Amino acid sequence: MGGKSSAPQVVLADDNSPTPSLPPSTSDDPTTSTASQQTTSTEPSAQLRPSDRTENLATDRTSNPSSSVQNENAAPVHTNQLQLPQGTQSSRRRRREASPANSREAQDRPSFDSLGPQGETTDEPLPKRRRRDHMMRLEGDNSNTNGGPRPFTNGSAADNLTSKSLNGLSKAVPAVNGSETISGHAKKTDAESSAYFGHDREEVSRLLIQALSDLGYSSSADALVQESGYDLESPTVAAFRNAVLQGEWADAELLLFGDRDGSEDEGTGKNNGQGLVLAEGAQKNDMRFWLRQQKFLELLEARDTGRALMVLRTELTPVYQNVHKLHFLSSLIMCPSTEELMIKAEWDGAHGQSRHILLSELSKCLSPSLMVPEHRLAVLLDQVKQSRIANCLYHNTGVSSSLYSDHRCDRENFPLEVAAELHQHTSEIWFIAFSHDGTRLVSCGAEGTALIWDMQTLQVIHTLSHTLPEHTQGVCFASWSPDDSMLITCSMDRYARLWDTETGQILRQLSRFEEPVSSCAWAPDGQSFVTGCLYKERNLCQWNLNGEMVYDWGRPHRIQAIALSNDGSLLVATDTENHLHVYNFITRELEYEMDFKVRLTSVSFTKDSNYILISKIDGEIRLFSIEDRKSIRTFAGQKPGKFVIRSVFGGADESFVISGSDDGYVFIWHKENGSIVEKLEGHRPGCCNSVSWNPKNPRMFATAGDDQRVRIWCNQTASAPVLHRRHRSTLSGPGPV
């Protein structure tokens, strides 16, 4: 299965940098290539999101306290022209005076809900409910919000002692972090002025306010606001929130950018004039497009085709140059019904969650000091847990660790003991793999048969024979269908066969290839599969369950190994000339290829489809980022050789990398730090060719080698039951064939 190694010049199919993600507003036509899309695509079918942006804090600016004061007795009026609070904002939240007067002032001001459909105000604080995950809510909609607890209206003023800044209420004579002044403002105690164990007191207070609201403790959150003097967000931010959730798109843009003259600013980062402070790198035209796209879709939903077409021509087209995306949006105008519109756009309508999703994505483009990222304390706690797990060498459980104590896993719970040896093979074993449900194991090798083992009885339940009178060559690879009902085997006799795993009967035999079939992979829907061959023709082909060819990539490469991502979007293949090829499995176009300068023997995807594990003939294993097109980590230590050695992910949350070695050892590495966890004597003195970790039992894996044995490894607790079952199966004789 080898070939001469060379290093030809590689021509990349796409030299463009990775496409930054945008919010999941609509999907593009699935039949259209995604490789040609611009970097500002918003398709949800690919689950794209805005890329992480560096967050900046803007310096304080002066404000005009006189321009925003209104008559507090005037009735709230909803107008089409939103009046911005005058003055500029600070990305740093000012601390307000904690006094009963503040509470009364807040209750006297009309609510911004007057801009909404109901046009009502209230003098009492609205009851708040537990907020949903991953969602930002409307201020004053009987649910908890990401904002302060006080009712508000954009541009209103409490009394003549306060003035508006765009970033919220600040006192006419502001105290620095609450320090005492001769005007009688809040006095800051020594405890209040000190940091909280090295952390900024304001940041901690605002995180606690948000966390209490997330937990549903709205009264406690309100009390903390009053006692600390810190608001979670400013009235202007809350006004922006309401504008988005109420569908006031002109108001939302005005609050966000302050573009009174309607001029478009294509820049990035913070606004130079009025408007909310943006995160560093935030693309303003992208944000405009997301808002206007939502407006366009809602007009189509309301069957107002004329206005929707006008928005497409005059508002969307000037800020977005992706012709493919604009054509897709224009095609939505032809949808005969609202239901078809929602299906084609993958959008749930104005009264679904689309506005909340839009707001969540827009909030990521704002300075975090202006709008605290959603569920921030929970995110920080999760980062603490992940850091603990990354530093725990033997962590191998999916159970979340406690926050009360430091995390540590014991070595005796790790699968380090041979619980059983399976001896049915009569020659070298080249490949093994657990079924997806972990109840069965397939093993195959040089003798030309594939055995299916029951992991409860440790008996062979089916023998799948490739041995014909004129063909006695080995089986080098096998792949379970997604539901484990079928199995594909690839043989050195130049055939690929499809089997029924329940009966052990052959279902299909593909037409004979010109060279051995080296590998195969199932599509996620289980209705087709891909084969790789060591010949320059029919080397990478897709087949249906009837054995009919669906597609031939037609590139002159001898394929060594292939893998399909779990989300069905990518197909990767390695050839005998040291190259890695990455294809878009939906459009079948080549995304890119890379030369690794050494032969690649196996490849496998992570469950999240973001990374692949590549084994090299020189003994190195690489963790490779598909999107970034670069190696993330190297796992080394095993002895290099000239044979195919396979590596896979394993353990709870795929925390480990496991591989055989040319000298018979089994190596286990920690995926996060690359350190060797264990080096086990697996199949010495011969080669350990293949390994497989049970996907349903993180404390069990299997290894196979040239010694004709399959070994089942477990931890100390699980070894005794496995050995007991093996003893009983030995007494009862071999299973059915």
C-alpha positions in Angstrom: 0.0 0.0 0.0 2.9 2.2 -0.4 4.3 4.3 -3.2 7.4 6.4 -4.0 7.4 9.6 -2.1 7.9 12.9 -3.9 7.2 16.5 -3.2 5.6 18.1 -6.3 4.7 21.8 -6.4 1.3 22.3 -4.8 -1.2 24.7 -6.3 -3.8 25.8 -3.7 -7.3 26.0 -5.0 -8.0 29.1 -2.9 -5.4 31.5 -1.6 -7.9 33.6 0.2 -7.7 33.9 3.9 -10.4 32.0 6.0 -13.8 33.6 5.7 -14.9 35.5 8.8 -18.2 34.4 10.2 -21.4 36.4 10.3 -24.6 35.9 12.2 -27.1 33.2 11.2 -29.7 35.3 9.6 -30.5 33.3 6.4 -29.0 30.5 4.5 -27.7 30.6 1.0 -28.9 28.3 -1.7 -27.5 24.9 -0.8 -26.8 24.0 -4.4 -24.5 26.9 -4.8 -20.8 26.6 -4.1 -19.7 28.2 -0.8 -16.2 28.5 -2.0 -17.0 31.6 -4.0 -18.6 33.5 -1.2 -17.3 36.7 0.1 -15.9 37.1 3.5 -19.1 38.7 4.9 -21.5 35.8 4.4 -24.3 35.3 6.9 -25.4 31.8 6.1 -26.7 29.8 9.1 -26.5 26.5 7.2 -22.8 26.7 7.7 -23.3 27.9 11.3 -21.2 30.9 10.8 -20.7 33.5 13.5 -18.8 36.8 13.7 -15.2 36.2 14.4 -13.8 37.1 17.8 -12.9 40.8 18.0 -10.4 42.6 20.2 -12.4 44.6 22.6 -11.4 48.2 23.4 -12.2 50.8 26.0 -12.9 54.3 24.7 -11.8 57.3 26.6 -14.4 59.5 28.3 -15.6 62.4 26.4 -17.4 65.6 27.5 -21.1 65.8 27.4 -23.7 68.5 26.9 -25.9 68.3 30.0 -28.4 70.8 28.8 -29.5 69.4 25.5 -31.1 66.2 26.8 -33.4 67.6 29.5 -37.2 67.2 28.9 -40.3 68.0 30.7 -40.9 65.0 32.9 -44.6 65.6 32.9 -44.9 65.4 29.2 -46.7 62.3 27.8 -44.5 59.9 26.0 -44.8 60.1 22.3 -43.7 57.6 19.8 -42.2 59.2 16.7 -40.4 58.0 13.7 -37.5 60.3 14.3 -35.5 59.0 17.3 -33.8 61.7 19.3 -30.4 60.7 20.5 -29.2 61.8 23.9 -26.7 64.6 23.3 -23.1 64.4 24.1 -20.7 61.6 23.7 -20.3 58.4 25.6 -17.8 56.6 27.7 -17.2 53.0 27.3 -16.7 52.9 31.0 -19.9 52.7 33.1 -20.1 55.5 35.6 -21.2 54.7 39.1 -24.5 56.2 40.2 -25.4 57.5 43.6 -27.1 54.8 45.7 -30.0 56.6 47.4 -33.7 56.4 47.7 -34.0 59.5 45.6 -32.5 57.6 42.7 -35.2 55.0 42.9 -37.9 57.5 43.0 -36.4 59.4 40.0 -36.3 56.1 38.0 -39.9 55.4 38.7 -41.0 58.9 37.6 -39.4 58.5 34.2 -41.6 57.0 31.4 -40.5 53.7 30.0 -39.0 53.2 26.6 -41.8 50.7 26.0 -43.7 53.7 24.8 -41.8 53.3 21.6 -43.1 49.8 21.2 -46.4 48.5 19.8 -48.4 48.9 23.0 -47.2 52.5 23.8 -47.7 52.0 27.5 -45.8 53.2 30.5 -45.7 52.1 34.1 -44.8 53.6 37.5 -44.0 50.2 39.1 -40.9 48.0 38.4 -41.9 45.2 36.1 -41.7 41.7 37.3 -38.7 39.8 35.8 -38.4 36.2 34.9 -35.5 33.8 34.2 -33.9 34.6 30.9 -33.4 32.0 28.3 -29.9 30.8 27.3 -28.2 32.4 24.4 -30.9 35.1 24.1 -31.1 38.8 24.9 -34.5 40.1 26.0 -36.7 43.2 25.6 -36.4 45.7 28.4 -39.6 45.7 30.4 -41.2 42.7 28.6 -42.0 40.8 31.9 -38.7 39.0 31.6 -35.2 39.6 32.9 -32.9 41.7 30.8 -29.3 42.3 30.2 -29.9 45.9 31.4 -30.5 47.9 34.5 -33.6 47.5 36.6 -35.0 51.0 36.0 -37.6 52.0 33.5 -36.3 54.5 31.0 -37.0 56.5 27.8 -34.5 57.6 25.3 -33.7 61.2 25.8 -35.7 61.7 29.1 -34.2 63.3 32.2 -35.0 62.7 35.8 -34.4 66.2 37.1 -32.1 69.1 36.8 -29.4 67.5 38.8 -28.7 64.9 36.2 -27.5 65.0 32.6 -27.5 62.4 29.9 -24.5 61.0 28.2 -24.8 58.6 25.4 -23.4 55.8 27.6 -25.9 56.4 30.4 -26.8 58.6 33.3 -24.0 60.5 35.0 -24.2 63.1 37.7 -23.8 66.8 36.8 -20.8 66.8 39.2 -19.6 63.2 38.8 -17.8 61.6 41.6 -14.7 59.6 40.7 -15.8 56.0 41.5 -18.1 57.3 44.3 -15.6 59.4 46.2 -17.0 62.1 48.6 -17.4 65.6 47.2 -18.4 68.9 48.7 -21.6 68.8 46.8 -22.8 65.9 48.9 -22.4 63.1 46.4 -21.8 59.5 47.4 -19.1 58.9 49.9 -16.8 55.9 49.0 -15.8 53.8 52.0 -12.4 52.2 52.2 -14.0 48.8 51.5 -15.7 50.1 48.4 -12.6 51.8 47.1 -10.5 48.6 47.4 -10.3 46.0 44.7 -12.0 42.7 45.1 -9.0 40.4 45.7 -7.2 42.0 42.8 -10.2 42.4 40.5 -12.0 45.5 39.5 -14.9 46.2 41.9 -17.2 47.6 39.2 -16.6 44.7 36.8 -17.3 42.1 39.5 -20.4 44.0 40.6 -21.8 44.1 37.1 -21.0 40.5 36.5 -22.9 39.6 39.7 -25.9 41.7 38.7 -26.0 39.9 35.4 -25.5 36.4 37.0 -28.3 37.1 39.5 -30.6 38.0 36.7 -29.6 34.9 34.7 -30.4 32.8 37.8 -33.8 34.4 38.1 -33.0 36.3 41.3 -34.3 39.7 39.9 -35.0 41.2 43.3 -31.5 40.4 44.5 -30.1 41.9 41.3 -32.1 45.1 41.8 -30.9 45.3 45.4 -27.3 44.9 44.3 -27.8 47.7 41.7 -29.1 50.0 44.5 -26.4 49.1 47.0 -23.4 49.1 44.7 -24.5 52.1 42.6 -23.6 50.3 39.4 -26.0 49.7 36.5 -25.5 46.7 34.3 -26.0 48.8 31.2 -26.8 52.3 30.2 -30.2 53.6 29.1 -28.9 54.1 25.6 -27.8 50.5 25.4 -31.1 49.4 26.7 -32.8 51.7 24.1 -30.8 49.9 21.4 -31.9 46.6 22.8 -35.5 47.6 22.7 -35.2 49.1 19.2 -33.9 45.7 17.8 -36.4 43.6 19.7 -39.3 45.9 18.7 -38.3 46.0 15.1 -37.5 49.8 15.1 -34.7 49.4 12.6 -34.1 53.1 11.9 -33.9 53.8 15.6 -31.5 50.9 16.1 -29.1 52.1 13.4 -29.3 55.7 14.8 -28.5 54.5 18.3 -25.8 52.2 17.1 -23.9 54.5 14.7 -25.3 58.0 15.3 -25.5 58.5 11.5 -28.0 61.4 11.4 -27.3 62.2 7.8 -27.6 58.6 6.8 -24.0 58.4 5.6 -22.3 55.1 5.5 -19.1 54.5 7.3 -17.2 51.4 6.2 -14.6 51.6 8.9 -14.0 49.2 11.8 -13.8 49.6 15.5 -15.2 52.4 17.7 -17.4 55.1 16.3 -15.7 58.5 15.8 -18.9 60.5 16.3 -22.1 59.6 18.1 -23.1 56.1 18.6 -22.2 53.1 20.8 -18.6 52.2 21.3 -17.8 49.2 19.1 -15.3 46.4 19.7 -12.0 46.7 17.9 -12.4 45.2 14.4 -16.2 45.4 14.3 -17.3 45.8 10.7 -19.9 48.5 10.6 -21.3 47.6 7.2 -21.7 44.0 8.3 -23.7 45.2 11.3 -25.8 47.4 9.0 -26.4 44.5 6.7 -27.6 42.2 9.5 -30.1 44.8 10.7 -31.4 45.6 7.2 -31.6 41.9 6.3 -33.9 41.3 9.2 -36.0 44.3 8.1 -36.1 42.8 4.6 -37.2 39.4 5.8 -39.9 40.8 8.0 -41.3 42.8 5.2 -41.5 39.6 3.1 -43.1 37.8 6.0 -45.8 40.6 6.1 -46.2 40.2 2.2 -45.1 43.8 1.7 -43.1 42.9 -1.4 -42.8 46.4 -2.7 -41.1 47.8 0.4 -39.0 44.7 0.7 -37.7 45.2 -2.9 -36.9 48.8 -2.1 -34.9 47.8 1.0 -33.0 45.3 -1.1 -32.1 47.8 -3.7 -31.5 51.0 -1.7 -30.4 49.7 1.7 -28.8 46.2 1.4 -27.0 46.5 -1.9 -25.0 49.6 -1.0 -23.5 48.0 2.1 -22.9 44.5 0.8 -21.0 43.4 -2.3 -21.6 39.7 -2.2 -23.5 39.2 -5.4 -24.3 35.6 -4.6 -25.9 36.5 -1.3 -27.9 39.4 -2.7 -29.2 37.1 -5.5 -30.2 34.6 -2.9 -32.1 37.3 -0.9 -33.8 38.5 -4.1 -34.9 34.9 -4.8 -36.8 34.9 -1.5 -39.2 37.5 -3.0 -40.6 34.7 -5.2 -41.6 32.5 -2.2 -45.4 32.0 -2.6 -46.0 31.6 1.2 -44.5 32.7 4.5 -43.9 29.0 5.4 -41.7 28.5 2.3 -39.9 31.8 3.0 -39.0 30.6 6.5 -37.9 27.2 5.2 -35.7 28.5 2.4 -34.2 31.3 4.6 -33.9 29.0 7.6 -35.5 31.8 9.6 -38.3 31.7 12.2 -40.0 35.0 11.6 -40.4 38.3 13.5 -42.2 36.6 16.4 -39.8 33.7 16.7 -36.2 34.0 18.0 -34.7 35.8 15.0 -34.6 39.2 16.6 -33.0 37.8 19.8 -30.4 36.0 17.7 -29.7 39.2 15.8 -29.3 41.2 19.0 -27.0 38.6 20.5 -24.7 38.8 17.4 -24.8 42.6 17.3 -23.9 42.7 21.0 -20.6 40.8 20.3 -19.6 43.8 18.1 -20.0 46.3 21.0 -17.4 47.1 23.6 -17.8 44.6 26.5 -17.6 47.4 29.0 -20.7 48.9 27.3 -22.7 45.7 27.1 -21.5 42.9 29.2 -21.3 39.7 27.1 -24.1 37.3 27.7 -23.8 34.9 30.7 -20.3 36.2 31.3 -19.9 34.8 34.8 -21.0 31.3 33.6 -18.5 31.6 30.7 -15.7 32.4 33.1 -16.6 29.5 35.4 -16.6 27.2 32.5 -13.2 28.4 31.5 -12.0 27.6 35.0 -13.3 24.1 34.7 -11.8 23.6 31.3 -8.4 24.9 32.6 -8.6 22.3 35.4 -9.4 19.5 33.0 -6.6 20.5 30.7 -4.2 20.3 33.6 -5.5 16.9 34.9 -3.5 14.2 33.2 -6.0 11.4 33.8 -9.3 13.2 33.4 -11.6 10.7 31.7 -15.1 11.4 32.7 -18.0 13.5 31.2 -19.2 14.4 34.7 -18.8 18.1 35.4 -16.4 18.8 38.2 -17.5 20.8 41.3 -16.6 24.4 41.9 -16.2 23.8 45.6 -12.9 21.9 45.4 -9.9 21.5 43.2 -10.2 18.9 40.4 -8.1 15.7 40.3 -8.6 12.3 38.7 -6.9 9.1 40.0 -4.7 7.0 37.8 -6.5 3.7 38.8 -9.7 4.9 37.0 -7.8 5.1 33.7 -7.9 2.1 31.3 -4.4 0.6 31.8 -5.0 -3.1 32.3 -5.5 -5.8 29.7 -9.0 -7.2 30.6 -9.2 -9.6 27.7 -7.3 -11.0 24.7 -9.2 -12.2 21.6 -7.5 -14.9 19.6 -9.7 -15.8 16.6 -7.4 -14.3 14.0 -4.7 -16.5 12.4 -2.5 -13.7 10.9 -1.6 -10.1 11.3 -4.4 -7.8 12.4 -4.4 -4.5 10.4 -7.5 -2.6 11.6 -10.0 -2.5 14.4 -13.0 -0.2 15.2 -15.8 -0.1 17.7 -19.3 0.4 16.5 -20.9 3.8 17.3 -23.0 2.3 20.1 -19.9 0.6 21.6 -21.6 -2.8 21.7 -19.6 -4.5 18.8 -16.0 -4.4 17.5 -14.8 -5.2 14.0 -11.3 -6.6 13.4 -9.7 -7.5 10.1 -6.3 -8.3 8.7 -4.0 -10.3 6.4 -6.0 -13.5 6.4 -8.7 -11.9 4.3 -11.6 -12.0 6.9 -13.3 -9.4 9.0 -14.7 -10.5 12.4 -17.5 -8.8 14.3 -17.3 -9.3 18.1 -20.0 -8.9 20.7 -18.6 -6.8 23.5 -20.9 -8.3 26.1 -20.0 -12.0 25.4 -16.6 -11.3 23.8 -17.6 -13.8 21.1 -17.4 -13.6 17.3 -20.9 -13.2 16.0 -20.1 -12.9 12.3 -17.2 -13.7 10.0 -17.1 -11.6 6.9 -14.9 -13.5 4.4 -13.2 -11.9 1.5 -11.3 -15.1 0.7 -12.2 -16.5 -2.7 -10.5 -19.3 -4.6 -8.6 -16.9 -6.7 -8.2 -14.1 -4.0 -6.6 -14.6 -0.7 -5.4 -11.1 0.1 -6.1 -9.2 3.3 -8.7 -6.8 4.5 -7.1 -3.4 5.3 -10.0 -1.2 6.4 -13.6 -1.2 7.6 -16.2 1.4 8.4 -19.5 1.2 10.3 -22.5 3.0 9.0 -23.9 5.8 11.2 -26.6 3.5 12.6 -24.3 0.5 12.8 -26.6 -1.6 10.5 -24.1 -1.9 7.7 -20.3 -2.2 7.3 -18.0 -1.5 4.4 -14.8 -3.5 4.1 -11.8 -2.6 1.9 -9.6 -5.3 0.6 -6.2 -5.8 -1.0 -8.0 -7.9 -3.6 -9.2 -4.6 -5.1 -12.8 -4.9 -4.0 -15.0 -3.0 -1.6 -18.0 -4.8 -0.1 -21.1 -3.7 1.8 -22.3 -6.0 4.6 -25.4 -6.4 6.7 -24.1 -6.4 10.3 -27.2 -8.1 11.7 -27.1 -11.1 9.4 -23.5 -11.1 8.3 -24.6 -11.3 4.6 -23.1 -9.3 1.8 -25.3 -6.6 0.4 -23.2 -5.2 -2.4 -19.8 -5.7 -4.0 -18.5 -2.7 -6.0 -17.0 -3.2 -9.4 -13.3 -4.2 -9.2 -10.8 -1.4 -8.8 -7.4 -1.4 -10.6 -5.5 -1.3 -7.3 -6.3 -2.1 -3.6 -9.1 -0.1 -1.9 -7.3 1.6 0.9 -10.0 3.3 2.9 -13.7 4.4 3.0 -16.0 6.8 4.9 -19.7 7.1 5.4 -21.8 10.2 4.7 -23.6 11.4 7.9 -27.0 10.5 6.5 -26.0 6.9 5.9 -27.2 6.9 2.3 -23.9 7.0 0.6 -20.2 6.4 1.2 -16.8 7.4 -0.3 -13.9 5.0 -1.2 -10.2 5.7 -1.6 -8.1 3.7 -4.0 -4.4 3.4 -4.6 -4.8 4.0 -8.4 -5.0 7.2 -10.4 -8.4 6.4 -11.7 -11.6 6.0 -9.5 -9.3 6.8 -6.6 -11.9 9.0 -4.8 -15.5 8.1 -5.5 -18.9 8.5 -3.9 -21.4 5.5 -4.1 -25.0 5.0 -3.1 -26.3 1.9 -1.3 -27.1 0.2 -4.6 -23.4 0.2 -5.5 -23.8 2.9 -8.1 -21.2 5.6 -8.5 -22.6 9.0 -7.5 -19.5 11.1 -8.1 -15.9 10.8 -9.1 -13.6 13.6 -8.1 -11.3 12.6 -11.0 -8.0 13.8 -9.7 -4.9 11.8 -10.4 -3.9 10.9 -6.8 -3.3 7.6 -5.2 -5.4 7.9 -2.1 -4.0 6.5 1.2 -6.7 7.6 3.7 -9.9 9.5 3.8 -12.3 10.9 6.5 -15.6 12.8 6.4 -16.6 15.4 9.0 -19.6 14.7 11.2 -21.5 17.7 9.9 -21.1 16.4 6.4 -19.4 19.6 5.1 -15.8 18.4 4.5 -14.0 15.5 3.0 -10.3 15.1 3.6 -8.0 12.7 1.8 -4.3 11.9 1.9 -2.3 10.5 -1.0 0.9 8.6 -1.4 2.8 11.7 -2.4 2.6 13.4 1.0 -0.4 15.7 0.3 -3.5 16.5 2.3 -6.5 17.4 0.2 -9.5 19.2 1.7 -12.8 19.1 -0.3 -16.1 20.8 0.3 -18.3 17.6 0.4 -21.5 19.6 -0.5 -20.1 21.4 -3.6 -17.4 18.8 -4.1 -14.9 21.6 -4.8 -11.3 21.5 -3.6 -10.9 23.9 -0.7 -7.1 23.6 -0.5 -4.2 21.1 -0.3 -1.0 21.0 1.6 2.3 19.2 1.2 3.5 17.6 4.5 6.9 16.4 3.0 6.4 12.9 4.4 3.9 10.2 3.8 0.6 10.4 5.7 -0.8 7.1 6.9 -4.2 7.9 8.6 -6.6 10.8 9.2 -9.6 11.3 11.5 -11.9 14.1 12.4 -12.9 15.4 15.9 -16.6 15.3 16.7 -17.0 19.0 16.2 -15.5 18.8 12.7 -13.0 21.5 13.4 -9.8 19.5 13.6 -8.2 16.4 12.2 -5.6 14.0 13.5 -2.9 13.1 11.0 -0.5 10.2 11.4 2.9 10.4 9.6 5.2 7.6 8.6 8.1 9.3 10.5 6.3 8.6 13.8 4.8 12.1 14.4 1.1 12.8 14.8 -0.3 16.2 14.1 -3.4 17.9 15.4 -4.4 20.1 12.5 -6.9 23.0 12.3 -9.1 22.8 9.2 -10.1 26.4 9.3 -6.7 27.9 10.1 -4.8 25.5 7.9 -2.1 24.9 10.4 -0.8 22.4 12.9 -1.9 23.0 16.4 0.0 20.4 18.3 2.5 17.5 17.7 2.4 14.2 19.5 5.7 12.4 19.4 7.5 9.5 21.1 6.6 6.4 19.2 9.0 4.6 17.0 8.7 5.3 13.2 8.6 2.6 10.7 7.5 1.7 7.2 4.1 0.3 7.9 0.7 1.9 8.2 0.1 2.9 11.9 -3.3 4.5 12.8 -4.1 7.0 15.5 -7.5 8.1 16.8 -9.1 10.4 19.4 -10.5 8.8 22.5 -11.7 9.2 26.1 -14.3 11.5 27.5 -14.8 14.5 25.3 -12.0 13.2 23.1 -9.4 14.3 25.7 -6.8 11.8 24.5 -4.9 10.8 21.4 -4.0 7.1 21.1 -1.7 5.3 18.6 0.2 2.1 18.1 3.9 2.0 17.3 6.3 0.1 15.1 7.9 -1.5 18.2 4.5 -2.8 19.6 3.9 -0.1 22.2 0.7 1.7 22.8 1.1 5.5 23.3 -1.6 7.7 24.9 -1.2 11.5 24.9 -3.1 14.3 26.5 -4.8 16.2 23.6 -4.6 19.6 25.2 -0.9 19.7 26.3 0.6 17.0 24.1 2.3 15.2 27.1 2.5 11.4 27.1 0.0 10.0 29.6 1.0 6.4 29.3 3.3 4.1 27.3 1.9 0.5 27.4 3.4 -2.8 26.2 0.8 -3.7 23.7 1.9 -6.2 21.1 5.6 -6.6 21.4 7.9 -7.5 19.7 5.8 -7.0 16.6 4.0 -3.9 15.4 0.8 -2.4 17.0 -1.1 -1.5 13.9 -4.5 -0.2 15.0 -6.3 1.2 18.1 -9.9 2.1 18.8 -11.4 3.8 21.9 -15.0 2.8 22.8 -17.2 5.8 22.0 -19.7 4.9 24.8 -17.3 3.8 27.4 -14.3 6.1 28.0 -12.7 3.5 30.2 -12.3 0.9 27.5 -10.1 0.8 24.3 -8.9 -1.9 22.0 -5.5 -2.5 20.3 -4.4 -4.9 17.6 -1.1 -6.0 16.1 1.1 -8.4 14.3 0.8 -10.9 17.1 -2.7 -11.9 15.8 -4.3 -10.7 19.0 -6.9 -8.1 19.9 -6.5 -6.7 23.4 -9.3 -5.0 25.4 -8.0 -2.5 27.9 -10.0 -1.3 31.0 -9.5 0.3 34.4 -9.1 -1.8 37.5 -12.8 -1.7 38.4 -14.0 -2.7 35.0 -11.4 -5.4 34.3 -12.9 -8.1 36.6 -16.3 -8.2 34.9 -14.7 -8.3 31.4 -12.4 -11.1 32.5 -15.3 -13.0 33.9 -17.3 -12.7 30.7 -14.2 -13.8 28.7 -13.8 -16.9 30.9 -17.4 -17.9 30.4 -17.2 -17.4 26.6 -14.1 -19.5 26.5 -15.9 -22.4 28.3 -18.9 -22.1 26.0 -16.8 -22.2 22.9 -16.6 -19.8 19.9 -19.7 -18.0 18.8 -21.6 -18.5 15.5 -20.0 -17.8 12.2 
